Amino acid sequence: MTQSERILVLGASGFVGSHLVPELLQRGWRVRAAARDKSVLAPRDWSCEIQSVDVLKPETLKPALQDISVVYYLIHGMTEGAGFDEREALGARNLADAAAQAGVRRIIYLGALHPEGADSTHLRSRTATGEILRRSGIPVTELGAPVIIGPGSAAFEVMRDLVNHLPVMITPKWVRSKMAPIALPDLLADLVELLDHPETAGQQYKVCGPEVLSYEAQIRILARQLGRRIRILPVPLLSPGLSARWLRWITSVPTGIAKALVGGLKQDLLADDRPLRRILPRDLMSFEEALRWALSQERSQVAAATPPLASLLRRRWQPKFGFYAKKDGATAHLAAPPDRVWQEICRIGGVPRYFALDPLWRIREGFDRLIGGPGMNYYRRDPDQLRLGDRVDSWSVAELEPERKLTLFFGMKAPGMGGITFDLDPTKSGGTQLRLTCWWYPAGAWGLIYWWLLLPAHLILFRRMVANIGQLAGESGHRPPLTQS
């Protein structure tokens, strides 16, 4: 393969894909990056084509596959709940059919290690996906990977949250399962260098790191690196299913991914990588080296995932924060046009104050004042208009795109870092789709407790906020005009 040929990366917004695309570009390859929603990729500083592709919608595949020689298939459906394996199979069939028709010459698929007898839905689905892709008749190179150590890796982030959040762990027997975790830089190097080895087309390989460790041993090593003291109390009763439900209260990793991860850890995940290493020899990072690298990269990776807030996140990020933000919010379709909705949103903190349940806001501000925070330091530069960097009471304007997006950074004292974002999209009827998202990076166990305690109020608050904004925006004849600057 020559570098004049074009590569399609499906799943470019995911953990591996978001790192693979810049690696390919750095090595001179021509890349087309694809995700279900290309707006997620648009803010990234990638000098390549970006397209929206949903493998469950075959009509989106044809334009993405035009003039493509190699496809990296990095898609999974673990975040989508029950039946994700059926959707993964359908997506693989759609891609296989479309790739064959488009004349794609090769598919590189990142799967998982699947020990004989393992009954994990996640692992079975990963194996089935590879089989479906091979039925296309296109040569498929499949890499079966174990736990990957890197910023954003579900297995790594679950470990990190457990260590940061729990001084005492009651652990089920699955944490004794053994595996050889691989560092993300080593996996990326393998994925990229496969392009230079045509003899790997149509072959299946296993990858792994240089050390076989139990998940418990990995937790202990990470705790030592983070300077945390932990106690691990083994019990024989907790099943993977119960563990997955329990993890949703402890980790910021999306529940679907954590559940699939636990389901795949019921048995040892061992691999023989010698066939691949004969073709791609390299000195692999040790587990401790991989941990140090991952921890050093987390701040920059969190910032890279949200470029408009990159500067803020770099300044405010702390190692004890969860890598994944907890999120909640509400969406409403409003009859008012975006300019009217924007006008009302820009009055937040003024009149009316926060559009719903103002007594709850007052109570929270009063509590913040008692503990030495800025909760009752009321201020607005202008009653009607906002600028980037403006202060709104204890909040600050972190992101502003007129009539499109507003992000306010939370400034009161709390165990974590967060804010609220308003997204406005015009509708065909001339109205507005308004999405309000509250996001929160919890700091330790108290950060998670804080989030879960406030969640019941959020369920009511955010829905009332978007509804009341729509009502105010529709009362154009009863609201004073914007102050002219």
LINRANOR-V763677 format. One line per field, one symbol per residue. ss: DSSP state (A for helix, B for strand, O for the rest). phi: phi as a letter, one per 20 degrees, with the letter a starting at -180 (. if undefined). A space follows every 10 residues. Layout:
BEGIN
ss: ???
phi: ???
END
This chain:
BEGIN
ss: OOOOOBBBBB OOOOAAAAAA AAAAAAOOOB BBBBBOOOAA AAOOOOOOBB BBOOOOOAAA AAAAAOOBBB BBBOOOOAAA OOOAAAAAAA AAAAAAAAAA AAOOOBBBBB BBOOOOOOOO AAAAAAAAAA AAAAOOOOBB BBBBBOOBBO OOOAAAAAAA AAAAAOOBBB BOAAAAOBBO OBBAAAAAAA AAAAAAOAAA OOOBBBOOOO OOBBAAAAAA AAAAAAOOOO BBBBOOOOOA AAAAAAAOOO OOOOAAAAAA AAAOOOOOBO OOOAAAAAAO OOOOOOAAAA AAAAAAAAAA AAAAAOAAAA AAAAAAOOOO BOOOOBBBBB BBBBOOOAAA AAAAAOOOOO OOOOOOOAAA AAAAAAAAAA OOOOOOOOOB OOOOOOOOOO BBOOBBBBBB BOOOBBBBBO OOOOOBBBBB BBBBBBOOOO OBBBBBBBBB BBBAAAAAAA AAAAAAAAAA AAAAAAAAAA AAAAOOOOOO OOOOO
phi: .dfeedddde nfeegfgfef gfffffenee cdecbgcfff egffedebfc ceccfecgfe egffefmeec dedcebcfed ngnfffffff ffffffffff fenfeacdde dcfcffnfdf gfffffffff ffffffnegd dddedegdda fofgffffgf ffffdcfcde dffffefdac fdfggfffff fffgfecffe fnddcddaee cecfffffff fffffemdec dddfceefeg ffffffffed defggfffff fffedfbfdd bdefgfffec faeeffffff ffffffefgf fffffcgfdg fffffefcge fffeefcbrb cbedfffgff ffgfffegnd cffcmalggf ffffffffff eneegdefab fbfddccgng ecleeceebb cgmcbccdef dffaeqbarc cdddcfdfen ecedddcecb efdmfffffg fffeggffge gfffgfffff fffeefeddf fffee
END
